[in-house]
Amino acid sequence: MMEPFVGNDYRKRVLAAVERRGGPGESDSFELYDIPVDEAERLDDAAVATRLDEVWAFWQKQRDHPKYRVLVARLVAEHDERSAPLRHKTGRIAEARAVSTRRELRDQQRFELLDNAIARLNERYGGIPRSKRAGLDEIGAMGGLGPAEIATRLRRHRIVDDAPAAPAVPAPPRVSLSAQQRAQIADLLAEFDRLRDGDPTPTLLTLLHLDTDDATERGVIQSRAAALNDRARELAAGRFRAVLDELLVHVNDVLLADPALAQEYRQSVVDAVTDHLRPRVRAAVLVEDELGAQDHEFLLDDARARGLGSRDARTAIAALAAEFGAAVQPAPSAPGEPVEVPSSPKRLWENDLRAARAALRNGLPVRARSAIADARATAGDDAEALRRIAAVADEIERVIGQAVTDSHRARDLADEKRHVAALELLEAVYRRARDIDLLPDADGRIEERLERSRAIVARAAEAARTASAGDPASLTAAAEMRRQIVDHDELNAAASGLAVEPPRNARVVADGGAITVSWEPSATESVTYRVVRIGFDGSTRTLGRTAATELSDGSADDPVPPVYEVTAILAGHQSVPARTDATSTPSAEPRPAVPARPTPPPPDDPPPITSVRVEGDIVRFDWPAGVTEAMVVIRPDAAPEHPADPSAVSSKVTNTRYQIDDGYPIPANIPRPCHVAVASCRRSPHGKLVVASAFGPSARAHAQSTGAAG
């Protein structure tokens, strides 16, 4: 159940959090519209529509808000596209599953750094050294974890005593800019980045394409500021121009007006980046008490990206390493210079095992399998190492095996046009094993398959939402969409409202040996007509399809004049047929209808299902020898034409499920009465489901209203 919408609470709780994380790209539609993702299936469409309107109205009121105007302007511009999947239940459920998947991956990433550090400490010390416990709090905080989450994660691990670490020497206090001025500069730089594409601009020096190593070069700063000011004068009036002008004022006031203030600003940048690097350096040296060359290079890149020059970055990292009593293997000063990191064989397999665990947690079991192979190669005959490697390898193979099975099943469901069910499986596969498309027998790129099913489900939801009984075009669109997806409940209900009127006054005109079938058009627009010839012996043959109102029959004369059936068809829905023997004509005497003779199945079809009957709400039939799967095809408006009838609802049933349920229960959402037919199935040599091309002679039944036998 949703809480009532309160604007002030929403601004503090949602807008502030989204702004802090970097904008709508770091959020999702359920958070932005303040809808609980766990309630997606239980909420009704009217309640969700009300919430969407409330949030939309609140955004409109906030368009001039001094802090959130840029964010709100983007939300307003993207409202129609962002809100569309939430307006209809099926689309909302699909969107909720996608959002839950993304949130789970984000949570895995939040805990990844902490879990890796815990694993390394356990492997080296047999537990968590008491002196390193505080360091884990800092590492967890880097991933956005709170103290309670970190404490819960650590409960299962043993704390061991060791020599207390030497207390860190606090840095001497420094003079800094006023908090208000630093906050104004930071807010303007953040807004500047949101209004343009390109690399981040963390400092005023970065705005001038300089870094802290250049902070004392007053002449360079002055020339760069003048050039940027000239370019700003060429910009059109607007928010971007206003932000840039304000930043240039700060450049003049902070970097040019007073050398002492420029030095204070430089030092404030160095201090801020040092504070950012401190937990990362501590994490890097926590286990080995040494900062390796690769970690050093990574930290250097991080510091440079935040505005430090190379000299200041190296100094800050060295000071932090010394603060934690760790030695430093310096990174190469020249790009491409090789770095040799000495490792023992034991260190190598431990690193590979950690990489495998991390990959498995991140939903990359194929990458984890490769890391396990490397670990085995470097472990040699170390029995303890091989035992630990085998335990992780077993879990990796279990995850891959389940993902492959689910992926194959999702492929079959998609082939059967059951994209709602396929989407649910594909999301689970993507969450656990999104790199299985690297396997030799993969069914295709998992992301592409996932997006394809999501797109079809979203289009189906939109077609169902816009379908209206008073709008034949929208009903036709829903029926056309139903050709692509058969398990979308709302779409099926909407498409069932499409009624196709029959043609009228079907008749035969004989002229000089040529026979022409003609009829008056259906009252439904844009239909096509199918004409079937019924011989005196019950044999049938389709003459063809046409959008016109007549069709010639060039067949040889029969001893008894044939009967013709004309059916109007639109988007897979068909009318009641009009027959030429329903009215009297001079050239043919009316006769009773001759039942159609079933067409024999092709020789490669499996043996047909027989004795189909409906008993109450259960479809029962006889299974031929060797057939273990069947396709139950149901249409409320007419008998299914063939097993792939796009206007029918199809469901596969195995003989095992049939025995458990004592038949096939007709789903409650299918209106009664309805027409039922059952086709046999087989598996191809590659495991793909192959459905018979036709129903057997006794494979059809009619289900009366609920509770009656058919």
N, C-alpha and C positions, 0 to 999 in steps of 0.2 A: 504494500500500500504506500502511495506517495504522501509525503508531508505537504501541508499547504505551502504555496509559493510565497516567500517573503523577500522583497527586493533587496533590502539592506543586508540580510543574511546571505543571499545569493552572491551579492557583490563581494563580500568579505571572504566567503567560503569557496566560491567557484572562480569568479573573474580574477581575484588576486592570485589564486593558485595557478591558473592557466597563464596569466601574465608572467609569473615568476618562472615557470617552466619554459617559456619561450613562444607561446602563442597556440592557436588551435591545432597546429601540426603535432604538438606534444600532448594532445587531449583526445577525446572521442565524443561522439554525438550524445551518448547517455550522460556524460558528465556535463557537457555544455548545456543540455536542456534539463539538467537536474532530475533525471529519471533513473531510479535504481535498476541496474542491469539485471539483478536477480528476479525482478518482478516483470520482466518483459513479456513472459507468456501469460501471466495472470491479469495484467492490466487490459482494460477494454479500450477500443479505439477512441471512444469519446473522451475518456479521461486523458489520454495521451494528447489528443488534439487540443484540449483545453490547456494543458501544460505548455505545449509548443506555442500557442497564442500568447500565454502569459509571459514566457521568456522573450518572445519576439517583441512584445510591447515594451518590456523592460529595456531591451537593447536600444530601442528607438529613443527612450528617454535618456540613455547614457551616451548618446553620440557626441555630446559636447563635454563629457567628463574630462578634466585635465589629465588624468592618469590613464584612463582606459579607452580614450576616443579612438586610437588607432586599432586596438584589438576589437572594439565593438563595430567599427566600420567594416572590418573584414568579416566578422560574424554575420552582420546584416547582409553583406554582398553574397555570402555563401549559404544563406538560410534555406532557400528552396531546395538546393541539391543536398544539403546536410540533413534536412528534416524529412525528406521523402521516404527513406527506408523505415522511419519510425511510425508512420501514419497508419500502416496496415499490419495486422498481427503477424502474418507470415514473414513479411520483410523485417519486422521488428525482431522476431526471434532469430532470423538469420544474422542480422546486424549484431544482436546481443552475443551470439556465439563468436563472431569475428572479434568483437571488442574484448570478450573474456579471454580469447586466445592471446590477443596482444597484451592484455594486462598480465596474464600469467607469464609471458615471456619477459615482460618488464620486471616482474617480481623476481624471476630467476636471475636476471642481470643484477638486481639490487643486492641479492645475497651472494652472488658469485665471488666477489672479491673477499668477503668474510669467510666463505666456505673454503676457498683455496688457502687462505692464511691458516685456518684451523687445521686443515689436512696436513700442511707442511709442518706445523708445530707438533702435531701428534706423531708424525713419522720420525721427526728428529728427537723429540724429548719424551715421547710416550705419554703426552698430556699437554696441558696448557701451563707453561711456567707462570708463576704468580706475578713475576716482574713484567711479563709481557701482556698481562690481562688488559691493562689500560690501553695498550696499543691496538688491541682488537676493537675497542670502543671507537677509536678514531677511524679505523679501517671501515667498520660498519657504517659510521656516519658518512663516509665518502660515498657509499652506495645509497644514501638517503634513508638508512635504518634508524629507528628510534632506540633509546636505551632498553625499553621493554622487549623489543624484537631481538636485540642482540643478546640480552640475558637469557631469553627463551632458547635461542639457538645454542648457547653455551652450556645449558643445563646437562646435556647428555655427555659432556666431556669432563675428564678428570683434571683438576687443578693440582699442579705439582709445585713444590717449593724449590727455589733456587736462590742464588745470591742476588740480593736486590741491585737493580741497575743504579748507576751513579745518577744523582739528580741533575736535571738539565739546568744549565746556567741561564737565567733569564736575560733576554736581550735588553740593553739599556733603553730607557724610554726615549722616544724621538719626538721632535716637534713635527706636527702634521697640519694639514689644512683643516679648516673647520669641518665638522661632520656635515653641516648643511651644504657647504659648497661642494664637498666631494660627492654627496648624494645627488645634487643637481647635475654635476658633470656625468655621473654614472647613468642617470635616467636619460639624459640627452643622447649619450652614446648608444644606449640600448634602443632608443626610438630611431636614431639614425640608421642602425643596422636593420631594423624592421622595415624601414621605408626604401631600402635599396637591396640589390643582390650583390653578393661578393663576400670576401673574407670578413670576419668580425673586426670591430674597431674597439679594442678594450681600453685604450688610453688616448689622451689628446695628442701624444707623440705619434701614435699609430695613425691618427687622422692625417698627419703630415707625412706619412710613410717614413717615420723615424722610430727609434727605440730608445731605451734608457741610456744606452752608451752614447747617444747623441745629445743628451739633455743639456750639456754645457755649451753646445755649439750654437751660440746665440745668432750668429750671422746666418747659418743654415736654416734655423727655425724661422727667422724673420723673412727670408726669401720664400720659403715654402708656404708660410701663412699668407704672404702677399699674392702668390700665384693662386692659392685656393680661394682667396677673397675675390680675385678677378673672375674665376670660373663661377663663383656663387652669384656674381652680378648678372651673369648670362642666363641664369635659371628663371623659369616662370614663377610668378608668385604662387605660394602654396605652403603646405605644412613642411615639406622637405626643405624648401628654401629657408623657412623660418628656423627650423632646427639647426641647419648649417650656420646660419648667421649667429645664433646664440652660442654655438660651439666656438666660432671664431672670436667672439667676445671673450670667452674663457681662455682661449689660447693667448690672446693679448694680455689679459689680466694676470694669468698664472705663469706663463712661460716667458713672456717678454718684458713685463712691467718691472719685475724685481728678480734679480738672479737668485737671491736667497729663497724666494717663494718657488722659483722653478726647481731649485735643488730639493726643497721640501716635497714638491709634487713628485719628483723622480723617486725620492726615498719612500713616499707613500705607495707608489706602484711596486717598488722592490719589496716592501714589507707585505703588501697584499698578496703578491705572487709567492713570496716565501711562506706565508701562512697557508696558501693553497697547496704548496709542495710538501709541507711538513708531514702530514699523514701519509702521503705517497712515498716519501723517502723512508719513513718509518716502516711502512709495509714492505718495501723492497729489501730492507736490511733486517727485518724482524727475525728471520730464521737463521740466516748465514752470517749475520753481523758484518756484512760486506756489501757494498754497492757495486754490482757488476757493470761491465762496460755497456751491455745492451740496455739495462735499466737506466744507466747514466744518459745514454743517447736519447732514450724516450723522454726522460725528465727534461733534458735540454730543449727538445722540440716543444714540449708542453709550455715551458717557461717563455720561449721565444714567441709562441702563439699568443701569450697573454701580455706581450709588450716589452719583455726584458730583452736587452742586447745580449750577445753571446758572452761577453765578459762578465756582466752582472749575473747571468744565469749560472755560469760555472762557479762563481764565487758563492752564490746562495746555496747551490746544491752541496758544495764542499763543506760549507758551514753547517748545514743540516746534518750531513753524514757525521761530522765531528761531534755534533750535539748528541747523537745517539751512539757515539763510540764506535763507528764503523769505518773500515778502510774503503777507499774509492779506487776502482779501476777506471781511469778516465776514458771517455769516449774519444775516438779519433777527431782531430780538428779539421781534417780534410774529408770531404764527401767521398765515399767509396773505399776509404782506407780499411783494410781488414782488421777484425777484432778477434783475438784468440782468447777463448775463455776455457781455462783448464778444467776438466771434469774427470772424475773417476768413473769406472763402469757403473758403480752403484748409483752415483748421482744421475747418470744418463737414464737408467731405467726408471728411477723415481720421477724424474722430470716427464718422461713419456707417459707414465701412469697417471700423473696429475693432469696432463693434457687430455688423456682419454676420459677421465672423470669429468673434467670441465666441459668437454665436447658433448658428453652424454647429457649432462645437466642442461646444456643449451639447445637440446633437440637436434644434435648432429651425430647420430650413432655411427654413420659410415666413416666420418672423420675419426671418431673414437676408435673404431676397429683398426684403422691405419696406425694410430698411435700405439695401440696394444701390440701390433706386429713389431713396431720399433722397440717397444719395451721388452718383448720376448727375445729379440735379437741381441739386445745389450745385456740382458740378465744372465746369459750363459747358463750354468748349471746351479745357480743359486736357488736352492729349494724353497726358501722362504719367499724370495722374490717371485718365483713362478707361481706359488700358491696365491699370493695377493693379486697377481696379474690375472690368474684364471678366474678368480671371483668376479672381477670387473668384466672380463671377457664374456662370461656366461650371461650377465645382465645385458650387455650390449647385444649379444645374439638374440636374446629373448625380445628386446625392443625392436630390433630389425625384423625378426620373423613376424611379430604381430603387425608391424607397420606394413610389411609386404602383403600380408593376408588382407588387411583392411583396404589397402590400395587397390588390390585386384577386385575386391567386392565393390568398392566405390566405382571402379571402371564399369563393372557389369550393371550397376544401378544407373549410371549415366547413359549406358547403351540402351537401357530400358526406359530412358527418359524420366527416371525417378530422381530428379536432381535435388529435391529437398533432403532425401535420405543420403544421397551421395555427398552433399555438402557437409552433413553432420560427420560422416566418416572422414572426409578429407581434412576437415578442421582438426580432428583428433590426430590424424597422421602428421599434419604440419606441425602441430604442437610438440609431438614426441620425436619425430624423425623427418625433418623437412629436407634432409639431404639424401633421401633414398633414391632420388632420380639419378644419382651417380652410379647406381647398381646397373650391371649389364642388362638385366631383364626388367628394367623400370618401365612403367606404363606411360612415361612422359613426364615433363616438368611439373612437379607438384603444385608450384605457385600458379602456373598457367591453368591447370585443371581446376584449382580452387577458385580462381577468379572467374573462369568460365561458368562454373556452377553458380557462384554468387550472382553473376550478372543475369543468368537465366531466372533464378529465383526472384531477384529484384524486379526484373521486367514483368514476371508473372504477378508479383504483388501489386505493381503499379497498374497492370491491366485489370486485375480484380478490383482495385480501389476505384478506378474510373468507370467501371462497367455500370450501366444504368438501364433499368428495364424500359425506360422511355427513350433510349438512344440506341437504335439498332446498330449504328456504326461501332459503338463501344462494345456491344455484345459480340459483334463479329470479330473485333480485335481480340477479345478475350478467348473466343473459340479458336482463332488462328494461333494464339499463344499456347493453347492447350495441345497443339500438335508437337510442341517442343518439350512440354513437361506434364506429367500425368499424375503426380502425387502432391499437387498444391491444392489443399482443400478449398480455400477461398476462391481460387480461379475456377475449379471444377464447379463450385456452386454458382458462380457468376455466369460461366459459359452455358450451364444447363438452362438459363433463361432465354437462349436463342431459339426461336421457333421458325422453321422454314415452311412456308405455305406451299401446298402442292400445286402442280400445273392442273389445268382444267380442260375437259372435253378432248381427251386424247382420241385420235381417229386415224384410220388408214385410208389413203387415197390411191387407187390403182389406175394407172394411165399407160395403156399400151404395153403391159407387161412389167412396167416399173412400179414399185411400191414405195410410197412416201408416207412416213409417220409424221403427223403434225399435232400441235396442241396449243392451247391458249397459255400465255405466260403465268408464272407464279406471281403472287402479290408481293413476294419478297424480292428486293432489288439485288442485282449483281450475282445472281445464282448461275450455275451451269446445270445442264440436264444430261442425265445418263439414260440411254435407251437400251432396253434388254429385250431380246426376241425369245419367246417361249414356244417351242415346237409342240406338235400334237402329242409327242411321247414324253413330254415333261422336260426335255433337254433345253438348256438355256445358253444364250450367247449374247455378249454385249456388242451392240452395233457400234457404239462410240459415245463420245461426250461432245456437247456443243453448247454455245451460248445462244444459238438461234432457237427458233420454235418449230423446226422441222428437220428430219433426217431421212435419207434414202436408204432402202434395204436392197442390196444387189444380190441377195441369196437366191438359190434355185427354188422353184415353186415346191411347196409341200402338198401332199395329197389333201391335207386339211389346212385351211388358212391359219397362220400363226397368230398368237396374241402378243401385243407389245406393252411393256411397262415403261413409263416415263417418270423419273424421280428427279426432283430439284435438290441440288446440293450446294451448301455454302459453308466454308470453313470446317469441312468434315461432318457437318450436321446435314441430315437429309430429311426430306418430306415423306409423307405417305405417298406411295407410287400411284400414278393415274394409269389405268389400264384401258386398252382400246375395246375390251369387251364389256366395259361398264356402260356404254351407250350403244344404241342400235345404229347400224350403218347399212346402206344398200348392198355393199359388197361382202359383208360378213355377218353370219348369224351369231347372236350372243351365245357364249358357252360358259359353263362354270370355270372358275380359275383352276388351272392345272398346277399342282405343286412342283416347285423346282427340284430337279434331281441333283443330289449332292455331287460335286465334282471330285473325282478320285484324287487323293493326294499324290504328289510327285514320289517317285520310287525312293529318294533319299530321305524322305520324312520319317520320323520315328513312328511306331505303331500308334494309331489314334486312341484317344480316351473314349470310353464307351459308357452308356447307361447313365448319363448325367441327369440328375434330378435335384429338386430343392425340397427339403423337408424342414418346415419351419423357417429358421434363419440360417440353416446349414446347407451348403452345396455338397452333395455326395456323388461319387462316380466310381467306375471300375478302372483300376490301373492295369495297362497291358504289361506283359512280361518285358523286363529290361528297362522300363521307364521309371525313373525315380524323381522327376521334377515335372511340374505341369504349370501352365499359365491360365489363370482364371480371368476371363474377359467379361465385363459387365457394362451394359448400356441401359439407361433408364428409358430412352425414347424409342429405340428400335433394336432389333436383333443385331449383334455385332456382325459386320460384313466378313471380317477375317481376323486372325489373331493380332495383327498390327493395326486394327481399326483406330484411327486417331481420335475418334469421338467416344471411345470406350475407356474405362478404367481397368488397367491390367495389374494383376498381382501374381507373383510366382509363389508356388507352394511346393514343398518337398514332401515325399511320402512319409518321412519321419514326423514332420509337423502335422500332416494330415491324420496320422494315427493318434498323435497326442490330443488333437482337437476333435477327433472323431468326425472329420470332414473339414470343410473350409467355411468358417463363419463369415457371412456377408457383413462388411463394415457398416456400422450404424449410420455413417454420414451419406450412404448411398440411398437415394429415394426409392420407395417401393410404390407400385410394382416396377420390376426391371427384367431385362433379358440377360441370361447367363449362357456362356459357352466356355468350353475348356479345351485347350490344345496341349498336346504332349510336347516335351522338350528333350533335348539331348545336349551333351557337351562336345565341342569340337576337340581335335587332338591338342589344341593350345589352351583348352580350358574355357573357351568362350561359350556362353549359353546360346543355343540355336533353337528357336521356336518353330514348330511345324507351320507350314505355309497355309494350312486350311484346317477346319474343324472336321472331326469324323461324323458319320451319318447320325449317330445317336449322342452327339456331344453338346446338344443345346437343350435349354430348359427355360421356363418362365417363372419368375418369382412373384407371387401375388403379394398383397399387403401383408405387413408384419404378422407373423404367426401362422400364415396359411401355407400349405404345401403347394408346390408347383410341378 
